[in-house]
Amino acid sequence: MVLHSLEAGQIHAHLTKSLRPDLLNSLLRSLSLSDAPEKALHVFRHILHLSPPSSSDHFAYTFLLRAATLLHPHHGLQLHARLLNAGLHADLFVQNSLLGFYASTADVDSVRRVFAGIARPDVVSWTSFVSALARCGREDEALAAFRSMDVPPNALTLVSLLPACARLGALRHGKAVHGFGLKSCGGHGCNVILDNAILDLYLSCGDLVSARNLFGEMPSKDVVSWTTLISGYAANGIPEEAIATFHVMLRHGQVEPNEATMACVLRACASLGALSTGKWIHSYLLKSRIGVWGLPGNALINMYAKCGAIGMAWRAFSGVVRRDMVSWCTMMGGLAMSSRADLALQLFASMICHGLRPDGVAFLGLLSACCHGALVDQGLMIFEAMSKVYGVVPHKEHYTCMMDAFSRAGRLKEAEGILRGMPVEPDRHVWGVLLSACKMHGLQQAEWEQQLGGKEALGGHFDFGGGTYALVSNILADAGRWQVSNKVRDLMRVRKVEKTAGRSRIEGRFVDTL
């Protein structure tokens, strides 16, 4: 039942005057789960003026800490300080809530301190601790904590651990968790959330056979189950299976796709170049309750751009009502791929006028547009403005893009200057850009060694990919240095490096193999 704002205000006033802990906690719980969690903190501050905190207030703090996870971290820090002053910090419910709060702020040190202060951790404490470590990127520690548990884990513990296994590629550990889940629950279907987490693990580790078997055995499948399978197929390089699974989902009719589902299948269309299927999905979106905005809208722009239909991408971009930074960056990236640097620069200016502050992704799209549009000097100005004007620190990708722009223009000394100024060691991709430029502009071996430090690359210090080794070998062969060229090929064999064959595919059919 939705209360009128006046009635709600009267109820708040009555509850705060009555000071009944059960009613106040019920109010704080409702507010912490509402769209305005800050109101829970406002009510609590009002209560503090009327009555000093007592030992019965620990439940109130659990709701307040939940609200703090959705607000600025300083609210949670203030609550923690109040807990210490009130002597409530040793309460198990409060400690578990503190673990959740510090996990939301990615403060691993505080998570460890709070957990170390728990005298007898229960399954909620352990689950919160494992989940916090996994969410903060400490996957190895999460696995170690799970092994140290002195209480039986529940399904939520396993769900918290499985993403850590997936990110580590720890398939063996994940299968052990799967087996434990089967024993403790008595088979598949007892917990669809756990089944979905296991499905994601198998797909993340590339074990498609286990993923298919699990999906087929699941008696209950929700929208997350279908979306996970569709996304996993696309991520494993079989977008045609992702699209086929989406059609099966629609035919079954038991579960309606959501925004994430549509975004995943559109990404599959983009990687496959399936323009006709993408158009059909666009039509489906317009007729459905989902609409063209948010995740599906941005995926639609990307699909049209990747399929070379830049005009349709622009129309899709224009049709997105609430554009976010991803919308603008995706459209700029599409214009860059279509060599429309002029429009990309105009779009960037329009984005600034709309009050959006560009981030590293936006600058990468713009630099890529300048690179493909041969606007080298404009690209250099933008590259320098990143840090000087907008305070965005360039990363390896920005340096590589700028170096590519100079290389394409034959300005190899300036490309070398960008390489020397990189804050990280150049890798195979960076060297690949320079080597491609050397071959494109016919730079001979001696010249390359003198100008670009080619001896550094040939000295065996860098572990190139197959394509980069092949480029080095071809440059040497073109210069008549057959003996050295053969040595590079020998080095490829010693390091067991192979050049991957390039393939072109349209609507699921391989049309060319290089």
Helices and strands as residue ranges (DSSP letters): H 5-18, H 21-32, H 38-50, G 55-57, H 58-68, H 73-86, H 92-104, H 108-116, H 123-135, H 139-147, H 155-168, H 171-185, H 192-204, H 208-217, H 223-235, H 239-252, H 259-272, H 275-287, H 294-306, H 310-319, H 325-337, H 341-353, H 360-372, H 376-388, H 396-408, H 412-420, H 428-440, H 445-452, H 454-458, H 466-478, H 482-494, E 503-506, E 509-513
